[in-house]
Structure formats: C-alpha cells, structure tokens
C-alpha cells in the first residue's frame, strides 16, 4: 500500500479569499466617509440610501406602517465600527501567516508612509474635534494594515488573484444597485421625497442632487462610485478572465464583456466629469502599453482623445453653460484648506477636521463641505506640512517605482492594478476617496500587493496554470 502524503493546507489562498470578501463587503456596506460615521449609525432608515442618510435632517420620515423592503435593507450602509469584527480576526490570521517580515527591495517607499501615519498621531493631539479625528485615525490604521499585509502576503500573482472573487462579488452588487437606481429607483426615491408634506425644508443641495438623477449605487455620492470603478475595474477584468479560463471560451468572453459594459454604464450614469477625463487618460496609457507599433499606437491615441473629448463636451455642455458650479465650489474648498494650513503649518487642525474651520471661513454662496475634495490638500489642512509632504511623497514614490519596475514585467494583473491605482491617484486631486473605506481599503491593498510584487528579486511574476 502506498503511503499518502498529506497536502499542506492552503492558508495563503484562504487568507486571500477572506480578504477579498472583506473588501467586497466594504464596497457594499462602507461607502460613506468615516467622518460621517456617526450619522450612519444614528440616522433613520432611508431605504438603504446613503446620500439621504447623511443629510442629518429629520424633515422627512417614513410612514410608521411602511413595510420593510428586504432588498433595501440588504444595501443599508453600516457603521465603520462593524468592520472591525471582521478585520481584526483577518489581521491576526495574516500575522500568523507572515513567515518573515521582509519588505524586499524598495523599503524606502514605505518610509514616507510610516512618517505620515506617525505624524497623524502627533496632529491628533491638538485636534479641534476629537470624534472626527478618532474615526479618521481608526480608518487610517486599517489602511496601513491593508498595505502591509498585502505587501507581505499578496505579492505573488497566484496569491493576489484569489482576493478577486470577493471583490468581483462586491462590484457585481454595486453595479446591480446602480442599474436599479438608473432604471426607476432614483425616480421612485424622488417621488417619495416630494410626497412628504414638508419636503421643502430639506437641504437645497440634496434636492438638487436628487433632481440630477445621477447614479451613486452603494457609495455616498456619484463621484465616489466613479472612484471605485476607476480603481478596481482594470484589475477586476483581468482577474475575471483568469478565473473563468476553465469555462468555455465564449462564456468567458461574454462574462468579461458584460462586466465591462456594466462598469462603463455605471460610470456614465454617475455623471462624473473627472471620471470621464481620467478614463481617457487610462485608455491612452493602455494603448501605449499594449501596442508595439508606434504609428498605430499614436493613430489610435489621437482617435481616442478626439472621440473622448468630443463626447465629454457634448455630454457636459449644459453644465459648463451654467458656470461649472462644482468647479467653483471646489476652488473655495481648496482656498479654505490652503488658508487653514498656512494658519496651522505644524500640526494642522487634526485628522478629518476640515469642516470645523471651513464652516467659519467659507464663502456665503458655497455649499458646506466636510472634506476638501482633494486628498493631498486635506493632509495640509489636517496635519500640516509634514503630513502633506510625507503623504504626497509616499504616493509619488510608489507610483514612480511601479511605473519603472512594471515596464519589464509581463504580468497583466500587476499592469492592470497599476492602471487602476493611477486612476485613483488622479481622482484624489479632486475628490476624497482616502476617507471612504470602500475606496481607500482596496486602494492600499492594491498598492501593497503591487509594490510587494516588484520588490521580489529573481522570482518570475508570470502567472501559470499550476499557480492558479
């Protein structure tokens, strides 16, 4: 009788699968900024609608005899603190799986991240709002843990690939919710609001957003949905193709094509102007990465730029005719962040506290904002010059390192992850994705995994059938 050799339990694959499910859950349940977490926990049931949950208004209430909608309950956002019940056991499992705390080559890239994170604690000492800073620091702690665990445990293609079943499931639910809103859900929500006897007392900015009928799915607002798509869809498409390879080719192609259509449709319905322009940049980069023929490369690039910019002008011409109100509003946010940062150049006003000084110095005609709509300037106003330069240095060093190292790396999964990260970095200049768990936790996971991949010396990163 031949002796049966026991097979080693695939703990690394199990960790990747569970981590992917955690990130997928974040996409569905944790799509609100962490500084508004108390409103998520305290607000009434707004049919699972995060935008309405964050109005902090009791002007409209549901009828007492209204039957609960199970589908709406399923998409109801959760408080960030619920995530820790899942995150802490996962992090402990990850720590047990780390055989050697070796960051590989490029350790210097981690240095500015460490400085930034340490300085957030220093800036927290003199915060102007303890509650906002506490939530922000807990969130930043998860971000850094995502980065380190991914760098140490997900830096090989066959490990990184297995986070994507959970992420793909989360994205599918996000798209399903987006389609539901586009095909009647937002209209029903608008009717529900206007049927209330005192709907006029709701904030004007909320009523304007509802009238625009822009899809936001499970995220706090439409631009955040665009941020999720820009960050995750490139690598999601590659991973979906890999995971469906055992299926008949035609079925695999249909699934990938359908997923791509859903992502582009939700991005278009979100009405994100920055998202549209960033997609054009990503396609430009993709063409230059994939096509070896120089003339064909530039011909397609020019055609894509002309077509994309023409579509952008046609789509948003009415917006620019009205004066590009969101652009002028952001200029006021950025001005206020700059003024606040200059007044507090050492430690800022405390992580996540931009809304406190902004309420005092904002222009009368500007809409109240709780975040700067620029993740980099947010560091300046919240944690001073050290926070600003260390975070900007980390992002700049990471993206430059990945760009240089991945040029000679044929692994499509890493190339796609870098493409998504580039979209996230660009959108961070006009949005606040760093403060939304559904965006920040996957982003730091992708950053850690890709930097871990390029740090491995003498090891092929080409995925194989046996590895998968």
C-alpha positions as CSV (number, residue, x, y, z in Angstrom):
1,X,0.0,0.0,0.0
2,X,1.4,3.4,-1.0
3,X,1.8,6.0,1.7
4,X,-0.5,9.0,1.3
5,X,1.4,12.2,1.8
6,X,-0.8,14.9,3.4
7,X,-1.2,18.0,1.4
8,X,-0.4,21.3,3.2
9,X,-3.5,23.3,3.9
10,X,-3.6,26.4,1.5
11,X,-3.7,29.0,4.3
12,X,-2.4,31.8,2.0
13,X,-5.2,31.1,-0.5
14,X,-7.8,31.1,2.3
15,X,-6.5,34.4,3.6
16,X,-6.7,35.9,0.1
17,X,-10.2,34.7,-0.3
18,X,-11.3,36.0,3.1
19,X,-9.6,39.3,2.5
20,X,-11.3,39.7,-0.9
21,X,-14.7,39.0,0.7
22,X,-13.8,41.7,3.3
23,X,-13.1,44.2,0.6
24,X,-16.2,43.2,-1.3
25,X,-18.3,43.8,1.8
26,X,-16.6,47.2,2.1
27,X,-17.9,48.1,-1.4
28,X,-21.5,47.3,-0.4
29,X,-21.6,48.5,3.3
30,X,-18.9,51.0,3.9
31,X,-19.3,53.5,1.1
32,X,-19.6,56.6,3.3
33,X,-16.8,58.9,4.6
34,X,-15.6,57.9,8.0
35,X,-16.1,61.4,9.4
36,X,-19.8,60.9,8.9
37,X,-19.9,57.5,10.6
38,X,-22.0,58.8,13.5
39,X,-24.7,59.9,11.1
40,X,-24.8,56.4,9.5
41,X,-25.2,54.9,13.0
42,X,-27.9,57.4,14.2
43,X,-29.9,58.2,11.1
44,X,-33.3,56.8,10.4
45,X,-33.9,54.1,7.8
46,X,-33.8,55.9,4.4
47,X,-34.5,52.9,2.3
48,X,-30.8,52.0,2.4
49,X,-29.9,55.3,0.7
50,X,-26.5,56.6,1.9
51,X,-27.0,60.0,0.3
52,X,-30.2,60.6,2.3
53,X,-28.8,59.1,5.4
54,X,-26.1,61.8,5.6
55,X,-28.4,64.8,5.4
56,X,-28.8,64.9,9.1
57,X,-32.3,66.1,8.6
58,X,-35.5,64.8,10.3
59,X,-37.7,66.8,7.9
60,X,-38.9,63.6,6.2
61,X,-39.8,60.4,7.8
62,X,-41.2,57.1,6.5
63,X,-44.7,56.2,7.4
64,X,-45.0,54.2,10.6
65,X,-46.8,51.3,8.8
66,X,-44.3,51.1,5.9
67,X,-43.3,47.5,5.2
68,X,-39.5,46.9,5.3
69,X,-38.0,46.3,1.9
70,X,-35.6,43.4,2.2
71,X,-33.6,44.5,-0.8
72,X,-33.2,48.0,0.6
73,X,-32.2,46.5,4.0
74,X,-29.6,44.5,2.3
75,X,-27.9,47.6,0.9
76,X,-28.3,49.6,4.0
77,X,-24.8,51.1,5.0
78,X,-23.1,50.0,8.2
79,X,-21.1,52.0,10.7
80,X,-17.4,51.6,10.2
81,X,-17.0,50.0,13.6
82,X,-18.8,46.9,12.4
83,X,-15.9,46.3,10.0
84,X,-13.5,45.7,13.0
85,X,-15.4,42.5,13.9
86,X,-14.2,41.1,10.6
87,X,-10.9,43.0,10.2
88,X,-9.3,42.1,13.5
89,X,-9.5,38.3,13.1
90,X,-8.3,38.6,9.5
91,X,-5.4,40.7,10.5
92,X,-4.5,38.2,13.2
93,X,-4.6,35.4,10.7
94,X,-2.4,37.4,8.4
95,X,0.2,38.0,11.1
96,X,0.3,34.2,11.8
97,X,1.0,33.6,8.1
98,X,3.9,36.0,7.8
99,X,7.0,33.8,7.9
100,X,9.5,36.6,7.7
101,X,8.9,40.4,7.9
102,X,10.8,41.1,4.8
103,X,9.6,44.1,2.7
104,X,12.1,43.2,-0.1
105,X,13.7,45.8,-2.2
106,X,12.3,49.3,-2.2
107,X,11.9,49.6,1.6
108,X,12.4,53.3,1.2
109,X,9.0,53.6,-0.4
110,X,7.4,52.6,2.9
111,X,9.4,55.3,4.9
112,X,7.2,58.3,3.9
113,X,4.0,56.2,4.7
114,X,5.4,55.5,8.2
115,X,6.2,59.2,8.7
116,X,2.8,60.2,7.5
117,X,1.0,57.7,9.8
118,X,3.1,58.6,12.8
119,X,2.5,62.3,12.2
120,X,-1.2,61.8,12.1
121,X,-1.0,60.8,15.8
122,X,1.1,63.9,16.5
123,X,-1.5,66.1,14.7
124,X,-4.3,64.3,16.7
125,X,-3.0,65.8,20.0
126,X,-4.3,69.3,19.3
127,X,-7.4,68.3,17.2
128,X,-10.3,70.7,17.1
129,X,-12.8,67.8,17.1
130,X,-11.9,64.6,18.9
131,X,-14.7,62.5,17.4
132,X,-13.8,63.3,13.8
133,X,-10.2,62.6,14.5
134,X,-10.8,59.3,16.3
135,X,-12.8,57.9,13.4
136,X,-10.2,59.1,10.9
137,X,-7.3,57.6,12.8
138,X,-9.0,54.2,13.1
139,X,-9.7,54.3,9.4
140,X,-6.1,55.2,8.6
141,X,-4.9,52.3,10.8
142,X,-6.9,49.9,8.7
143,X,-5.4,51.5,5.5
144,X,-1.9,51.0,6.7
145,X,-2.6,47.4,7.8
146,X,-4.1,46.7,4.4
147,X,-0.9,48.0,2.8
148,X,1.5,45.9,4.9
149,X,-0.5,42.7,4.9
150,X,-0.9,42.9,1.1
151,X,2.8,43.7,0.6
152,X,3.8,40.6,2.7
153,X,1.1,38.1,1.8
154,X,-0.4,39.0,-1.6
155,X,2.7,39.8,-3.6
156,X,2.6,36.8,-5.9
157,X,0.2,36.6,-8.7
158,X,-1.5,33.3,-7.6
159,X,-2.0,34.9,-4.1
160,X,-3.2,38.2,-5.4
161,X,-5.6,36.6,-7.8
162,X,-7.6,35.0,-5.1
163,X,-8.8,38.2,-3.5
164,X,-10.8,38.9,-6.6
165,X,-13.7,36.5,-6.3
166,X,-14.8,38.5,-3.2
167,X,-14.1,41.9,-4.9
168,X,-15.9,40.8,-8.1
169,X,-18.9,39.8,-6.0
170,X,-18.9,43.2,-4.3
171,X,-18.6,45.0,-7.6
172,X,-21.4,43.0,-9.1
173,X,-23.7,44.1,-6.2
174,X,-22.6,47.7,-6.7
175,X,-23.4,47.5,-10.4
176,X,-26.8,45.8,-9.7
177,X,-27.6,48.6,-7.3
178,X,-26.6,51.2,-9.9
179,X,-28.7,49.6,-12.6
180,X,-31.6,49.5,-10.2
181,X,-31.3,53.2,-9.5
182,X,-31.0,54.1,-13.2
183,X,-34.0,52.1,-14.2
184,X,-36.6,53.6,-11.9
185,X,-35.0,53.5,-8.4
186,X,-34.0,57.2,-8.3
187,X,-37.3,58.3,-9.8
188,X,-39.1,56.3,-7.1
189,X,-36.9,58.0,-4.4
190,X,-37.7,61.4,-5.9
191,X,-41.4,60.7,-5.8
192,X,-41.1,59.5,-2.2
193,X,-39.4,62.8,-1.1
194,X,-41.9,65.0,-2.9
195,X,-44.8,63.1,-1.4
196,X,-43.8,64.3,2.1
197,X,-45.7,67.3,3.4
198,X,-42.5,69.2,4.4
199,X,-40.0,68.2,1.8
200,X,-39.2,71.9,1.1
201,X,-37.3,72.0,4.4
202,X,-34.7,69.5,3.2
203,X,-31.2,71.0,2.3
204,X,-31.3,72.6,-1.2
205,X,-28.1,70.8,-2.2
206,X,-29.8,67.4,-1.5
207,X,-32.8,68.3,-3.6
208,X,-30.6,69.5,-6.5
209,X,-28.7,66.1,-6.4
210,X,-31.9,64.1,-6.4
211,X,-33.1,66.1,-9.5
212,X,-30.0,65.3,-11.4
213,X,-30.8,61.6,-11.3
214,X,-27.1,60.7,-11.1
215,X,-26.4,57.1,-10.0
216,X,-24.4,56.6,-6.8
217,X,-25.2,52.9,-6.0
218,X,-23.9,52.0,-2.5
219,X,-21.5,54.9,-2.3
220,X,-22.1,58.3,-0.6
221,X,-22.4,60.1,-4.0
222,X,-21.9,59.6,-7.7
223,X,-18.2,60.7,-7.9
224,X,-17.4,58.1,-5.2
225,X,-18.9,55.4,-7.4
226,X,-16.8,56.6,-10.3
227,X,-13.7,56.3,-8.0
228,X,-14.5,52.7,-7.2
229,X,-14.8,51.9,-10.9
230,X,-11.6,53.7,-11.9
231,X,-9.7,51.9,-9.1
232,X,-10.9,48.3,-9.4
233,X,-12.3,47.6,-12.8
234,X,-9.0,47.3,-14.7
235,X,-7.6,44.5,-12.5
236,X,-11.1,43.1,-12.0
237,X,-11.4,42.5,-15.8
238,X,-8.1,40.7,-15.9
239,X,-8.9,38.6,-12.8
240,X,-12.3,37.7,-14.1
241,X,-10.7,36.5,-17.4
242,X,-8.2,34.4,-15.4
243,X,-10.8,32.9,-13.1
244,X,-13.1,31.9,-15.9
245,X,-10.4,30.3,-18.1
246,X,-11.7,26.8,-17.2
247,X,-15.0,27.7,-18.7
248,X,-15.8,27.6,-22.5
249,X,-14.1,30.5,-24.2
250,X,-17.3,32.0,-25.5
251,X,-18.8,32.0,-22.0
252,X,-15.7,33.6,-20.5
253,X,-15.7,36.3,-23.2
254,X,-19.4,37.1,-22.6
255,X,-18.9,37.4,-18.8
256,X,-15.9,39.7,-19.2
257,X,-17.7,41.8,-21.8
258,X,-20.8,42.0,-19.7
259,X,-18.8,43.1,-16.7
260,X,-17.0,45.8,-18.7
261,X,-20.3,47.1,-20.1
262,X,-21.8,47.3,-16.6
263,X,-18.8,49.2,-15.3
264,X,-18.8,51.7,-18.1
265,X,-22.6,52.1,-17.9
266,X,-22.5,52.9,-14.2
267,X,-19.6,55.3,-14.7
268,X,-21.5,57.1,-17.5
269,X,-24.7,57.3,-15.4
270,X,-22.7,58.6,-12.4
271,X,-22.2,61.8,-14.5
272,X,-18.6,62.1,-13.1
273,X,-16.8,64.7,-15.2
274,X,-13.4,63.9,-13.7
275,X,-14.1,60.2,-14.1
276,X,-14.7,60.7,-17.8
277,X,-11.4,62.6,-18.3
278,X,-9.5,60.0,-16.2
279,X,-10.8,57.2,-18.3
280,X,-9.5,58.9,-21.4
281,X,-6.1,59.1,-19.7
282,X,-6.2,55.5,-18.7
283,X,-7.1,54.4,-22.2
284,X,-4.2,56.5,-23.6
285,X,-1.8,54.7,-21.2
286,X,-3.3,51.3,-22.0
287,X,-2.8,51.9,-25.8
288,X,0.8,52.9,-25.3
289,X,1.5,49.9,-23.0
290,X,-0.1,47.3,-25.3
291,X,0.6,48.3,-28.9
292,X,4.2,47.8,-30.1
293,X,3.7,49.5,-33.5
294,X,4.5,53.2,-33.0
295,X,2.3,54.6,-35.8
296,X,-0.7,52.5,-34.9
297,X,-0.2,53.5,-31.3
298,X,-0.3,57.2,-32.0
299,X,-3.1,56.9,-34.5
300,X,-5.4,55.1,-32.0
301,X,-4.4,57.5,-29.3
302,X,-5.3,60.6,-31.3
303,X,-8.6,59.0,-32.4
304,X,-9.4,58.0,-28.8
305,X,-8.6,61.5,-27.5
306,X,-10.6,63.3,-30.1
307,X,-13.6,61.0,-29.6
308,X,-13.4,61.0,-25.8
309,X,-13.1,64.8,-25.5
310,X,-15.8,65.4,-28.1
311,X,-18.2,63.1,-26.2
312,X,-17.2,65.0,-22.9
313,X,-18.0,68.4,-24.4
314,X,-21.4,67.2,-25.8
315,X,-22.4,65.4,-22.6
316,X,-21.5,68.2,-20.2
317,X,-22.1,71.3,-22.4
318,X,-25.1,72.3,-20.3
319,X,-23.1,72.0,-17.1
320,X,-20.4,74.5,-18.5
321,X,-23.1,76.8,-19.7
322,X,-24.4,77.1,-16.2
323,X,-21.0,78.1,-14.9
324,X,-19.4,74.8,-13.8
325,X,-20.7,75.3,-10.2
326,X,-18.9,72.3,-8.8
327,X,-15.6,73.6,-10.1
328,X,-16.1,77.0,-8.4
329,X,-17.2,75.2,-5.2
330,X,-14.0,73.1,-5.1
331,X,-11.9,76.2,-5.7
332,X,-13.5,77.6,-2.5
333,X,-12.7,74.4,-0.6
334,X,-9.1,74.4,-1.8
335,X,-8.7,78.1,-0.9
336,X,-10.0,77.4,2.6
337,X,-7.7,74.4,3.0
338,X,-4.7,76.5,2.0
339,X,-5.6,79.3,4.3
340,X,-6.2,76.9,7.2
341,X,-3.0,75.0,6.5
342,X,-0.9,78.2,6.5
343,X,-2.5,79.2,9.8
344,X,-1.6,75.8,11.3
345,X,1.5,74.7,9.4
346,X,3.0,72.3,12.0
347,X,0.1,70.0,13.1
348,X,-2.9,71.3,11.2
349,X,-6.3,71.2,12.9
350,X,-6.4,67.4,13.4
351,X,-7.1,64.5,11.0
352,X,-10.6,64.7,9.4
353,X,-11.4,68.1,10.8
354,X,-11.5,70.3,7.7
355,X,-15.2,71.1,8.2
356,X,-14.6,72.9,11.5
357,X,-12.5,75.7,10.2
358,X,-14.3,75.7,6.8
359,X,-17.6,76.5,8.4
360,X,-16.1,79.7,9.8
361,X,-14.4,81.0,6.7
362,X,-16.4,79.6,3.7
363,X,-17.9,81.9,1.1
364,X,-21.6,82.6,1.8
365,X,-22.7,81.2,-1.5
366,X,-20.6,78.0,-1.2
367,X,-22.1,74.7,-0.3
368,X,-21.0,73.4,3.1
369,X,-18.3,70.7,2.7
370,X,-16.9,68.3,5.3
371,X,-13.9,67.3,3.3
372,X,-11.6,69.3,1.0
373,X,-12.4,67.3,-2.2
374,X,-8.6,66.9,-2.6
375,X,-6.9,64.2,-0.6
376,X,-3.5,65.9,-0.8
377,X,-4.6,69.4,0.4
378,X,-6.6,67.6,3.1
379,X,-3.3,66.5,4.6
380,X,-2.1,70.0,4.7
381,X,-5.0,71.5,6.5
382,X,-5.5,68.5,8.8
383,X,-1.9,67.6,9.7
384,X,0.4,70.5,8.4
385,X,3.4,70.4,6.2
386,X,4.8,67.1,7.5
387,X,1.6,65.3,6.8
388,X,1.2,66.9,3.4
389,X,4.8,66.2,2.1
390,X,5.0,62.7,3.6
391,X,1.7,61.5,2.1
392,X,2.5,63.2,-1.3
393,X,6.0,61.7,-1.1
394,X,4.6,58.2,-0.5
395,X,2.1,58.3,-3.4
396,X,4.7,59.8,-5.7
397,X,7.4,57.3,-4.8
398,X,5.0,54.4,-5.0
399,X,3.6,55.3,-8.4
400,X,7.0,56.1,-10.0
401,X,8.5,52.9,-8.6
402,X,5.7,50.8,-10.0
403,X,5.8,52.6,-13.4
404,X,9.5,51.9,-13.8
405,X,9.5,48.4,-12.4
406,X,6.4,47.2,-14.2
407,X,7.7,48.3,-17.7
408,X,9.6,45.0,-17.9
409,X,7.0,42.9,-16.1
410,X,4.7,40.9,-18.4
411,X,2.2,40.1,-15.6
412,X,-1.1,41.6,-16.8
413,X,-2.6,41.5,-13.3
414,X,0.0,43.9,-12.0
415,X,-0.2,46.1,-15.0
416,X,-4.0,46.4,-14.6
417,X,-3.6,47.1,-10.8
418,X,-1.2,49.9,-11.5
419,X,-3.6,51.4,-14.1
420,X,-6.4,51.4,-11.6
421,X,-4.1,53.0,-8.9
422,X,-3.2,55.7,-11.4
423,X,-6.9,56.5,-11.8
424,X,-7.3,56.6,-8.1
425,X,-4.3,58.9,-7.6
426,X,-5.6,61.3,-10.3
427,X,-9.1,61.4,-8.9
428,X,-7.7,62.1,-5.4
429,X,-6.8,65.5,-6.6
430,X,-10.5,66.4,-6.9
431,X,-12.2,64.0,-4.5
432,X,-11.9,62.5,-1.0
433,X,-11.5,58.8,-1.7
434,X,-8.9,58.4,1.0
435,X,-11.7,58.9,3.6
436,X,-14.1,56.4,2.1
437,X,-13.4,52.8,3.3
438,X,-14.9,51.3,0.1
439,X,-12.2,53.1,-1.9
440,X,-9.2,53.5,0.5
441,X,-9.0,49.9,1.8
442,X,-8.9,48.3,-1.7
443,X,-6.5,51.1,-2.9
444,X,-4.0,50.4,-0.1
445,X,-4.4,46.7,-0.7
446,X,-3.5,47.1,-4.4
447,X,-0.6,49.4,-3.5
448,X,0.8,47.0,-1.1
449,X,0.4,43.9,-3.3
450,X,1.9,45.6,-6.4
451,X,4.8,47.1,-4.5
452,X,5.4,43.7,-2.9
453,X,5.5,42.1,-6.4
454,X,8.1,44.4,-7.8
455,X,10.2,44.1,-4.6
456,X,10.7,40.4,-5.2
457,X,14.2,39.7,-6.7
458,X,14.9,36.8,-9.0
459,X,11.4,35.4,-9.0
460,X,9.2,35.2,-12.0
461,X,5.9,37.1,-11.6
462,X,4.3,35.4,-14.6
463,X,1.2,33.5,-13.5
464,X,0.8,29.9,-14.7
465,X,-2.0,27.4,-14.8
466,X,-0.4,25.4,-11.9
467,X,-0.1,28.5,-9.7
468,X,-3.7,29.4,-10.3
